[in-house]
Amino acid sequence: MENENTPERGSGIISRTSGLGGKDYFGYALGDFAGCMAFATVTTLLQRFYTDVWGLSPLFILFMFMFARIWDAINDPIMGRIVDIKRPSKNGRYRVWMKYVSIPLALATVLMFLPWPGLANQLGSIGMMVYAAVTYVIFGMVYTMHQIPYGSLASVVTTDVKERNKLSVFRSIGAALGNIPVLAITFIWTKKVVDESTGKEVAKVQYLPVIIGIAAIAVLVGVLLFIAYRTNKERVVSTKKAEKAPKGETFRIVKSLLKNRSFLAVSLTGLLLLAGQMFTQSFYTYLFSYKFGKDWMNMVSMACTYLPMLFLMPFMGKLINRFGKKAVCAFGGFLACGANLALFAMRGVDARALAFIFLAFCLIAGTGLSILTLEIWAVATDAIDDVEVKTGMRNDGSSYSVFMFFRKLGQVVAAVAVNGALLGINYLNSDGSINSVAITDNVGMFYDLATIIPAVLFGLMGVVMLLVYGLSKKKTEELQVEKEKVLSAQYANNEIAIGEEAQA
């Protein structure tokens, strides 16, 4: 029987684990601002760096990316379980990882680009392939050590669904801003040179601006991650003693996640969203150089993709309250799909006029993608809550690791699309030099693929959110009520500490 001092346990748990201020939102956004600076370096620069500077075959790049994702299938759930079963320190369970990875992530980012031209002559092509594969896998592992605890952090920063929506918005803004330093590099990283074998001009990547810019980004990544660690606060901490996981526990957790309709839908949405974003970021660098001859379009197109976030941010709360996340996110996917289909239909327009039309429709597509980008993390957290309520199992790290693995599968889709296209047009000669003749003959294919592939990916994204995702506006509200009951029971049984207790 409870004594007179215990009635408040389990009462208003959500309200006691909420009340975020500006510092909380800023601190949480910093985590993805720093992480996405490193990630955008890879998604925007690495593909073309491999082909144009190191002369690596698109076929090798494709298989290397696929191998890395196979390793992620093993590595991500392991990291999720480590986060879940490791006993929280006085600095929390999740935020402390930002401090742990601040320096390793900065170093891993630089290592992928480090060998100077000329070193390839000493290592040979096989040595360069091995170096590229090892450094890329190392980066992926360190990035996982940041992203899984960081993503799981949202579930313990607050349990209030509206505050989680704002966290998702601020995280997305932070991620968008993290792309800006990389865009500055793309603005100056190529110069026009004459191919001696054909007499044609080609856009050649300059190594020095790349490595200087990446070194500066790496330092900033390390500093900002440490600041993010200091400015975040965990309000819900498990008090259970860490125990060795029973045999097969990880498999049972993954199975329960994939059986949940909403979790599966948001995971597929994350896959398609990242695949489309990564494809355009990588493939546009080729398109703008060879179709339009305007490298400055890289920066403008990225601005068109992410600028709508700033305009949508004040209205997202009202849109979600009125229509619900499911409907709003589905609309965003269909809008981005429609913009790319329209661009594909205009492929016969003169290139000089088409360049500006292309950027205008990038802005429309960016508006749709911004909706998904702003809400994807909140939708994922809702789905993880849904799994917890239905199964009674709290495994935030493992749940988030599975979600992140689906996003990494999106990288495979993007890699297959980009490198498959380059192989199809014979982008590199057998000696690793750029095949300018093949590029000129197939420049129209660059445009077709740059529009139709994103249209398909974003259209599927809208379909998944509309038809598969199960948490409508009404069901999300009901989930919040059930979540309160679960938290109350956990708190009454001393399974979690909340508020100031969690920091003790």
SULMO-V935617 format. One record per residue. N is the residue number from 1. RES is the residue in one small letter. SS is DSSP state (2 for helix, 1 for strand, 0 for the rest). OMEGA is omega in whole degrees, -180 to 180 (NA if undefined). NEAR is the number of other C-alpha atoms within 10 Angstrom. Layout:
# SULMO-V935617
[[N RES SS OMEGA NEAR] [N RES SS OMEGA NEAR]]
This chain:
# SULMO-V935617
[[1 m 0 180 4] [2 e 0 175 8] [3 n 0 -173 6] [4 e 0 -178 7] [5 n 0 -174 7] [6 t 0 -177 11] [7 p 0 -177 10] [8 e 0 179 11] [9 r 0 -179 16] [10 g 0 -179 18] [11 s 0 177 17] [12 g 0 -177 13] [13 i 2 -179 23] [14 i 2 180 22] [15 s 2 -180 12] [16 r 2 178 16] [17 t 0 178 19] [18 s 0 -180 19] [19 g 0 -179 13] [20 l 0 176 16] [21 g 0 -178 9] [22 g 2 180 8] [23 k 2 -180 12] [24 d 2 -180 18] [25 y 2 179 21] [26 f 2 -179 17] [27 g 2 179 23] [28 y 2 179 27] [29 a 2 180 23] [30 l 2 -179 28] [31 g 2 -180 28] [32 d 2 174 29] [33 f 2 180 27] [34 a 2 -178 30] [35 g 2 -177 25] [36 c 2 172 25] [37 m 2 178 26] [38 a 2 -177 28] [39 f 2 179 22] [40 a 2 175 21] [41 t 2 180 24] [42 v 2 -174 21] [43 t 2 -176 23] [44 t 2 -170 24] [45 l 2 -166 22] [46 l 2 -178 17] [47 q 2 -177 22] [48 r 2 175 20] [49 f 2 180 19] [50 y 2 -176 19] [51 t 2 -170 21] [52 d 2 -178 21] [53 v 2 -178 18] [54 w 0 179 21] [55 g 0 180 20] [56 l 0 -179 23] [57 s 0 174 22] [58 p 2 178 25] [59 l 2 177 14] [60 f 2 -180 13] [61 i 2 179 20] [62 l 2 -178 20] [63 f 2 177 16] [64 m 2 178 21] [65 f 2 -179 22] [66 m 2 177 19] [67 f 2 180 15] [68 a 2 179 20] [69 r 2 175 22] [70 i 2 177 15] [71 w 2 178 14] [72 d 2 179 23] [73 a 2 177 17] [74 i 2 -171 11] [75 n 2 -175 18] [76 d 2 178 27] [77 p 2 177 24] [78 i 2 180 16] [79 m 2 178 20] [80 g 2 179 24] [81 r 2 178 20] [82 i 2 180 14] [83 v 2 -176 23] [84 d 2 -173 23] [85 i 2 179 19] [86 k 0 -179 13] [87 r 0 -179 17] [88 p 0 174 19] [89 s 1 178 10] [90 k 0 179 10] [91 n 0 176 17] [92 g 1 -179 22] [93 r 0 -170 23] [94 y 0 -171 27] [95 r 0 -177 28] [96 v 2 180 21] [97 w 2 177 21] [98 m 2 176 26] [99 k 2 -178 19] [100 y 2 -172 16] [101 v 2 -174 19] [102 s 2 -180 26] [103 i 2 178 18] [104 p 2 -179 17] [105 l 2 177 30] [106 a 2 -180 28] [107 l 2 -179 18] [108 a 2 179 22] [109 t 2 -179 28] [110 v 2 -174 23] [111 l 2 -177 19] [112 m 0 -176 21] [113 f 0 -164 23] [114 l 0 -175 14] [115 p 0 -178 15] [116 w 0 175 12] [117 p 0 -175 11] [118 g 0 177 9] [119 l 2 177 11] [120 a 2 179 16] [121 n 2 -180 10] [122 q 2 -178 9] [123 l 2 -174 13] [124 g 2 -176 10] [125 s 2 179 16] [126 i 2 179 11] [127 g 2 179 14] [128 m 2 178 20] [129 m 2 179 19] [130 v 2 180 13] [131 y 2 180 15] [132 a 2 -178 21] [133 a 2 -178 20] [134 v 2 -177 16] [135 t 2 179 18] [136 y 2 179 21] [137 v 2 178 20] [138 i 2 178 18] [139 f 2 -179 24] [140 g 2 -180 23] [141 m 2 180 20] [142 v 2 179 20] [143 y 2 175 21] [144 t 2 179 22] [145 m 2 175 22] [146 h 2 -168 26] [147 q 2 -177 22] [148 i 2 176 27] [149 p 2 -179 26] [150 y 2 178 23] [151 g 2 179 25] [152 s 2 -178 25] [153 l 2 -177 24] [154 a 2 -176 23] [155 s 2 -179 22] [156 v 2 173 23] [157 v 2 176 27] [158 t 0 175 26] [159 t 0 -179 25] [160 d 0 -174 21] [161 v 2 -180 20] [162 k 2 178 15] [163 e 2 176 20] [164 r 2 175 24] [165 n 2 179 23] [166 k 2 176 19] [167 l 2 179 25] [168 s 2 179 26] [169 v 2 -179 29] [170 f 2 177 24] [171 r 2 -178 28] [172 s 2 176 27] [173 i 2 177 23] [174 g 2 179 23] [175 a 2 180 25] [176 a 2 179 25] [177 l 2 179 21] [178 g 2 178 24] [179 n 0 -172 24] [180 i 2 180 18] [181 p 2 179 17] [182 v 2 179 25] [183 l 2 178 21] [184 a 2 179 14] [185 i 2 -178 20] [186 t 2 -179 21] [187 f 2 -175 15] [188 i 2 -168 14] [189 w 0 178 19] [190 t 1 172 18] [191 k 1 -179 12] [192 k 1 176 13] [193 v 1 -180 13] [194 v 1 174 12] [195 d 0 -175 16] [196 e 0 -177 8] [197 s 0 -177 9] [198 t 0 -177 10] [199 g 0 -179 10] [200 k 0 177 13] [201 e 1 173 14] [202 v 1 178 19] [203 a 1 -177 21] [204 k 1 178 17] [205 v 1 177 20] [206 q 0 -173 15] [207 y 2 -172 16] [208 l 2 177 12] [209 p 2 -179 14] [210 v 2 -174 20] [211 i 2 177 17] [212 i 2 -180 12] [213 g 2 -179 18] [214 i 2 177 25] [215 a 2 179 18] [216 a 2 178 13] [217 i 2 -178 21] [218 a 2 178 23] [219 v 2 -179 17] [220 l 2 177 16] [221 v 2 -179 27] [222 g 2 -179 22] [223 v 2 -177 15] [224 l 2 178 21] [225 l 2 179 29] [226 f 2 177 22] [227 i 2 178 17] [228 a 2 177 25] [229 y 2 -177 23] [230 r 2 -173 15] [231 t 2 178 17] [232 n 0 -177 24] [233 k 0 177 25] [234 e 0 -177 22] [235 r 0 176 23] [236 v 1 -179 28] [237 v 1 177 21] [238 s 1 179 22] [239 t 0 180 15] [240 k 0 176 13] [241 k 0 -180 11] [242 a 0 180 12] [243 e 0 176 9] [244 k 0 -177 9] [245 a 0 177 11] [246 p 0 -180 7] [247 k 0 179 8] [248 g 0 -177 8] [249 e 2 -179 12] [250 t 2 179 17] [251 f 2 -179 11] [252 r 2 179 10] [253 i 2 180 20] [254 v 2 180 15] [255 k 2 180 11] [256 s 2 179 17] [257 l 2 -176 23] [258 l 2 175 17] [259 k 0 180 11] [260 n 0 -174 18] [261 r 2 -177 17] [262 s 2 179 25] [263 f 2 178 29] [264 l 2 -179 22] [265 a 2 -178 24] [266 v 2 176 28] [267 s 2 177 26] [268 l 2 178 22] [269 t 2 177 31] [270 g 2 177 26] [271 l 2 -177 25] [272 l 2 -180 29] [273 l 2 -179 26] [274 l 2 178 23] [275 a 2 179 27] [276 g 2 -179 25] [277 q 2 -179 20] [278 m 2 179 24] [279 f 2 -178 27] [280 t 2 180 24] [281 q 2 -179 20] [282 s 2 -172 22] [283 f 2 178 26] [284 y 2 180 23] [285 t 2 175 21] [286 y 2 -177 24] [287 l 2 -176 23] [288 f 2 178 19] [289 s 2 -170 19] [290 y 2 179 22] [291 k 2 -175 20] [292 f 2 -178 17] [293 g 0 -176 17] [294 k 0 -180 15] [295 d 0 -180 22] [296 w 0 179 16] [297 m 2 176 22] [298 n 2 -178 24] [299 m 2 -178 19] [300 v 2 -180 16] [301 s 2 178 22] [302 m 2 177 21] [303 a 2 178 20] [304 c 2 -180 20] [305 t 2 -172 23] [306 y 2 -180 25] [307 l 2 179 19] [308 p 2 178 19] [309 m 2 -177 24] [310 l 2 180 13] [311 f 2 -179 12] [312 l 2 -173 16] [313 m 2 -179 17] [314 p 2 -174 11] [315 f 2 -174 10] [316 m 2 179 20] [317 g 2 180 17] [318 k 2 179 10] [319 l 2 -180 14] [320 i 2 179 18] [321 n 2 -177 11] [322 r 2 -172 12] [323 f 2 -176 14] [324 g 0 -176 19] [325 k 2 -176 26] [326 k 2 -177 24] [327 a 2 -178 18] [328 v 2 -179 21] [329 c 2 177 29] [330 a 2 178 25] [331 f 2 179 22] [332 g 2 179 25] [333 g 2 -179 31] [334 f 2 178 21] [335 l 2 178 23] [336 a 2 177 29] [337 c 2 -179 27] [338 g 2 179 20] [339 a 2 179 23] [340 n 2 175 25] [341 l 2 178 19] [342 a 2 178 15] [343 l 2 178 24] [344 f 2 -180 19] [345 a 2 -178 12] [346 m 0 -175 14] [347 r 0 -179 16] [348 g 0 -179 10] [349 v 0 179 12] [350 d 0 -172 9] [351 a 2 -178 14] [352 r 2 177 11] [353 a 2 -176 10] [354 l 2 -180 16] [355 a 2 -178 17] [356 f 2 174 12] [357 i 2 180 15] [358 f 2 -179 21] [359 l 2 179 20] [360 a 2 180 16] [361 f 2 170 21] [362 c 2 179 23] [363 l 2 178 23] [364 i 2 178 20] [365 a 2 179 27] [366 g 2 177 26] [367 t 2 178 25] [368 g 2 -180 27] [369 l 2 180 27] [370 s 2 178 29] [371 i 2 179 26] [372 l 2 -176 25] [373 t 2 -180 26] [374 l 2 -172 26] [375 e 2 -172 25] [376 i 2 -177 23] [377 w 2 177 22] [378 a 2 178 24] [379 v 2 178 27] [380 a 2 179 24] [381 t 2 176 25] [382 d 2 -179 23] [383 a 2 177 27] [384 i 2 174 25] [385 d 2 -180 27] [386 d 2 177 25] [387 v 2 -178 24] [388 e 2 -179 19] [389 v 2 -176 19] [390 k 2 -176 14] [391 t 2 -177 13] [392 g 0 -179 11] [393 m 0 177 12] [394 r 0 -179 16] [395 n 0 -174 21] [396 d 2 -179 24] [397 g 2 179 28] [398 s 2 180 27] [399 s 2 -178 29] [400 y 2 180 25] [401 s 2 178 29] [402 v 2 177 23] [403 f 2 -180 26] [404 m 2 178 22] [405 f 2 176 24] [406 f 2 178 24] [407 r 2 179 21] [408 k 2 172 25] [409 l 2 174 23] [410 g 2 176 25] [411 q 2 177 25] [412 v 2 178 26] [413 v 2 179 22] [414 a 2 -179 29] [415 a 2 178 27] [416 v 2 -178 21] [417 a 2 -177 20] [418 v 2 -175 26] [419 n 2 173 23] [420 g 2 177 15] [421 a 2 -180 18] [422 l 2 176 20] [423 l 2 -178 14] [424 g 2 180 13] [425 i 0 179 18] [426 n 0 -173 18] [427 y 0 -179 23] [428 l 1 171 21] [429 n 0 -178 13] [430 s 0 180 11] [431 d 0 178 10] [432 g 0 179 16] [433 s 0 -178 16] [434 i 1 -179 20] [435 n 0 -173 19] [436 s 2 178 22] [437 v 2 180 14] [438 a 2 179 15] [439 i 2 -180 21] [440 t 2 -178 13] [441 d 2 -174 10] [442 n 0 -176 17] [443 v 2 178 16] [444 g 2 179 16] [445 m 2 176 16] [446 f 2 -177 21] [447 y 2 -178 21] [448 d 2 -179 15] [449 l 2 -179 19] [450 a 2 -179 24] [451 t 2 -174 21] [452 i 2 -180 17] [453 i 2 175 22] [454 p 2 180 26] [455 a 2 180 26] [456 v 2 -178 18] [457 l 2 -177 22] [458 f 2 175 30] [459 g 2 177 23] [460 l 2 179 20] [461 m 2 178 29] [462 g 2 180 27] [463 v 2 -179 17] [464 v 2 -180 23] [465 m 2 -176 25] [466 l 2 -171 19] [467 l 2 -175 11] [468 v 0 -178 17] [469 y 0 -169 24] [470 g 0 -175 20] [471 l 0 174 22] [472 s 0 179 16] [473 k 2 -179 17] [474 k 2 -178 10] [475 k 2 176 13] [476 t 2 177 21] [477 e 2 178 14] [478 e 2 179 12] [479 l 2 179 20] [480 q 2 178 19] [481 v 2 180 12] [482 e 2 179 16] [483 k 2 177 21] [484 e 2 179 20] [485 k 2 -180 18] [486 v 2 180 18] [487 l 2 180 22] [488 s 2 179 21] [489 a 2 180 17] [490 q 2 -179 17] [491 y 2 179 20] [492 a 2 180 18] [493 n 0 -180 11] [494 n 0 178 13] [495 e 0 178 15] [496 i 1 171 19] [497 a 1 -177 19] [498 i 1 176 21] [499 g 2 -179 19] [500 e 2 177 13] [501 e 2 -177 11] [502 a 2 -179 20] [503 q 2 -176 16] [504 a 0 NA 10]]
